[in-house]
């Protein structure tokens, strides 16, 4: 999708309207990737409260030009900086009762996600109107526009369907203004602005709140709608320069900060009816200059102006007309667009706009917006919220009873509270519902009630909360003289009669009754010098609480009207409160999800914590880990802390993967090894504080948390040792007999990754795989014999022979360092309990007492390193089988499979169970592990027809790609994805196991084509689990072989090693070689014949002869 690359986004807001708070909000969005990182963000304060939207636009263009001029190295404002710049100006407008942060920052029931500006990781924010506006302009409306200035009001919900391509064309030589219009009914247009459009799409006239009769001339071709002024326009650089030049042209300069700083009195201009109207074709100079056609800021107000002010306005209009009339306006009608003005008159309008938000229509299918009736909220178990009710950024306790079709935003609701249907609650804290006396009945909020809590500034750095109440259907602006006027949905007369309040208590005597309204009634107590303002005082106004003393207390209180409250809102404090609540709710949800093992992804929340320096989440997860009821919960907690640290480090700390054995963490690791989880986590948290100073230290700490997580995974997997059973048998004679174990390799056909801990014991695993020989060879094996010397002699046979002699216990201590020579063989001696590493008895004595001598063990694997064919696990199984046998014990393949799981945990390599199952157990089988501990693998050999296996053998080819894979790095990425509960990982794991069941049935049915289809599907699933596991060369080979195969896949985790395919024609090795040879870079690629191994792990005995080798 094309995007507009903005040079500047400037937010124009009213004087004294907490400019710094808005700037901070924009910068947070930019740091979260919700605004492009290279955009210059400016929040421009109006130089005076009386300059209007037109004045604000001119002043903002001036400030933008100043900044761009400075960046370009100019010392004065240079209009040329506007020539090639894409600029967006957003106009904040007036206060908005239903969200104290203004219409632009009104929260919606949606989460907005983006990509972090440094790491690219997902981030999130509760979506506000401004997010939809910027997204729609950036991605839908403006991508193809030429350089210039876009100006957009933020007092409406503008819905433009994003799934439809909006073709906005700008003629090459067009110099002027493009006005975005949307179709609207005549009735709706009487409350707003509409255009009369000429046949060439230029605008003849603009009408503001005009009569239906007058709007007849504006009708579109459909005959019942008119082009509504949407609040969005584009001006070419020449036009923007014209407006910029007004800062040096009196009296228009009086709407810029330069004019005000030069001593001019402010002048008020409307963007649409003072700046744009003189550009309309049919607007005459006389009508415009005299004020007859100057909208709400012209003729309607002139009667209230002093003669000198009226003359000043006429002078200003004459300058505007002379400078702007030659500029043309072109209407661009977006036929699918919907305009919803955010009115402050009636709360029901706001409620409808949230419950049935029109912005949903404009973001259908846009993954950046996730619409939810429960948007970042915490509801305690037992609290049932109707599906029709919307909750945004709120915490709801179990004792709360909420009705239908309510809107609850930024609240913490506790205690016993019953909320009626169709209520609006915003910003409320538990204290709002704490009564002095003990109550047995819940506090009741009647149907259609509105309760809004505001944070107001009452002095220097002094803020206070105030709660307001009124009715959903009350018209706040309607005169009390009007018979429809009401308070709390009842006539004022009923309110006066119930409370004893008189109109003189609410309005000043000199104010005419026609000017008296709910909006300016001094209803709401803030402070009482004798008694504290309590919940009862608010409920008394609402009519749900009666008190004989209430009237006297109310009259003695300092009270404010809604109008006064709106002028005193501490917007910075409101933003801070909402942000704090957002993080606290996130903490609660993280705690519950981790404790209960819920599949919820918190990475975007963690990224927000890191971006906004909210580190308390670490302590919260520490607590969950300390209280964890299982190893699985504790391990995920440690993984989550690693995720938080990773986001904190961003890209400044290096790679997530790396060593995790710094001695500073040794004590904590030892405690975890001893399963003292509470103590281990506590020690880690204490040590963590020393690693938070720099990104590189933070990422190293994250690695150690992943190391700690691996300890707990190992402990969980070690439970598989319960399913290792052996029976005694006679020891082989000293020195004379070799016990030889040999095995083929394995190919995984479906379900791989589901066998990987912790996935296998948290989700459950199912894998179809097969034991295979390669060119009729069994490449993996081991042999062992008893020797007279009480030592352990290890021989590693590869390209050369490595001999290791262990004469002391200390010679075995590097058994858990996978890269140490002979580590696998050493670990096997400990795992089979031939040697006790923890014993104080010397090695020689242990060997003599139990076996009258030592052991010699050889191992080999004639496959390339990183083959993907399960070599290391199969070799481990062969070694374990040798050692069990040579030490006088007998065990079956199932025990060997479980013993290898235990062995690999001792070795600290981790890994799943499918490799050893695949190679050690003959033929094709499906193996399953239930989602539980202890970890147990159930193996089922598939009942396949001999003729089917014969046909499969004719078509099974293994291709060595010549590339070594790095499985460990892939494994770490998969484990991170699983523990993070990435939404692309969870369903894929389910699909892996279901595909395995489908593949098993295809084998039983003898359906080779379906087996191939399952194999292809499996490869797609592998790539989802571990993106990047398909090298470019492999892609070329697979593409070339696709027409000739039923199915193909890289072996194991992918990334390199072997690939295998089932060809459509039998005995096709020559043809496949020929196809591959034509691909550049395949000089080291080799093709091999694969055959299903019908023997599996094979144990044999061989007489020792001097010079024996493999």
C-alpha angles and dihedrals in degrees: 000000000000116000133198110242103216120208092195136011110192125186114204114204138172123274113274090013099131097268093178092055092055092045089054091051091052092047091050089053090050093050088052092053095250088119121037112266096233096056116113106230119207131176107199120198117213109247089229138011091242107059100094129213092299093052091046090053094051092046092048092050087053093051092046091050090050093054094045090047090052092048089051091054098253121141095207134037108286115195090204090078088074094057099086103015127113105217130180121196118191118196114213097197126185133342119287119215098204094055117026091204089066135253092291092058097038106136120238131203092261141088117229116210131191141157121276111254093237110023101030089228119146115269131183142208134176100259119247130189091259090059091057091046094051092043093049094047094044097046109022115024109024110035095101099038120115121242114296143098124301116197121194133180116222098205095095142056103241113195118194116170106246095196091066121073107243105211106206109174124194114200112235096244099034110135114180143045128326112205116203110220133180129199116262138168119264091244092055092045092056087072095048141024128298135183134229103216127202124224089261090055093252116133117252096182145350120219125198120206089338127173122268090247092055091047091057087084090060099055119137122229091272088068099226107062135063131207103262122208100247098195092251128106142160126216125193119237091260092056092044088052090052089056091045091056091059088079087078097038117086133250092018090056086072090079092061128076089242091058092046091047088051091058101262120145112243120263123207120226132175116222095219102031102035104027104031102028095071087057092061115108098234102040110108124214093239096052092046100044095046090052098246090123104028100105123223093340097051132046097003091061100035093089088064094051127097114243092254092050091048090052090049091053092049090050090050091050092049090054091047093049095047092049100040110030094088090059115091129217119218120200117224108194115204100199095196094049123115125200121202116179114215100231125195096200103084128023092213089069090057092045092052091049090056099039093045099023111190090208088075088071091055096051103042107142093010105130092201090072122058110189113208133166084215102052112182095326137142118221116184118232109274095033110116116197119190113246090237093060119090122216121188125187094336139132116221124190125215094255093061117106111198124190130220127287095015128148115216117179133174094350135140105206118189138150123042109322133159115198118194129223122289095014128151119214123177134174095354122157129199091259090068089071102039111113124199095233126057110261130198096191123066121254106261124216107195124232116281094018124149119208116178124178119203134191107221132186112234099173144338106335091338119125131178135185121237127185122212130193134193139137131284091235098042113119102221095199099044116112114250086234089068112095089224093058114113147165120218088357093300132098116273089241090062091050093049092048094049097046104029089233115147128212089245088064091060107036135034113257095239092056109100114239089240088064095047115102142151088262093064099032113120093229107134123081118220104169140007120192092212106035135024117253105252138191089258090065092060095041088051090060089048091052099239097103128050126202131167091212096045097093095051092046091047092051092050092051128095102247135191136200124230088253092055093044091054090053091052101046113135096220095182090055091048091052090048092050093049092047092050090048091049091056095043091051089048090053091052092050092047090050094050095043094049094044093049097038094242120174097239123141113222100173094108089050091048089050089053090050090052094044093051096038095245102153100162088095087077091061091047092054090045089058093050090050092050091051095041116142095204143026089247093058093045093048093051089050091055090047089050092052088051088053092051091049090047091055091046091055092047108182095323097086103056129239122351092226118075145105120322108188105097110151091233088072096042096099093052092047091051091053091050091049086055088050091243089140098166092052093042094051091046092052090047091052090051092049091045091067089068092057103052100084100087135023093242091054092046092054090049089052089051089055090054091051088054087049089053090048089054090054091058092044088053090051090051094048091046087071085078087077087078088074095055110102128174134181125210120256135169118292115244114249118273115270096344108085132053117206104214125196121186133177144173124236126261135240119203113222104178141351101031116156089037086084092058118107127271091020092056096057097033101044102013127244138241123179134175113202141147139221110238141184118218115225086344092301129123099216103186129070153126138204132198138184138178116253132193097236111086093235138098115243117195123193120190111198118201134111083332134011120257119195121198123184120201112195099154134043088244089064087069099048095099090062090115095053103089095200095051112106110266094003093138093051093046092050089050092058089053095042092053087048092234084131128030109215092189094054121104089216111108118251095247092051092049091052095046095046095049104028109012089237145007140285139249117207128187126187136184141175116185095199130098116267110264092022093150090226096113094259101154096047093044089048089050089054092050091049092048091049090051093048096046090050098043090049092055102264134117126208138165129241093263090059090047089053092053093042090056089055088054093044094052091051089053088049088050092228093114117193135144136277104254096088096060092039091051097050104030098045113066126242128354119330144161117228126193137191121195119229096261147082136282088058112237129176119208114200123203119185110218118240098233124169117250091231090055092052089049091054091045091052090054090056104035113106129173118206122196106214095201090236123112113224125217101220095174093062090048090048092053091051092050092049090050090050092049096047090044088052092226109198091232092053103049100059089040091059089053089049091051093059095041090050089052090056090048091050092049090054091049090055092049091048091048092235104154095179092053090047086055093048090052089049091053091048089049091055090052089051092050090054090053091051094048112019111203095035092119112076117211092249091054090051090055093048093047092048091052093047098042096092090052100048141066091211143345140185143166111257121256117339093349125224093121139323117091130353124193136200141185107228123215091228124049124245093017100148093116093050092048091050090052093051093048094047089064092061117091115243097025096112091116095042115112131188122218137185115246124206129185106251109229095187106052116183107013122197118197138163125233132187112243117246127179111264093023114168136168 
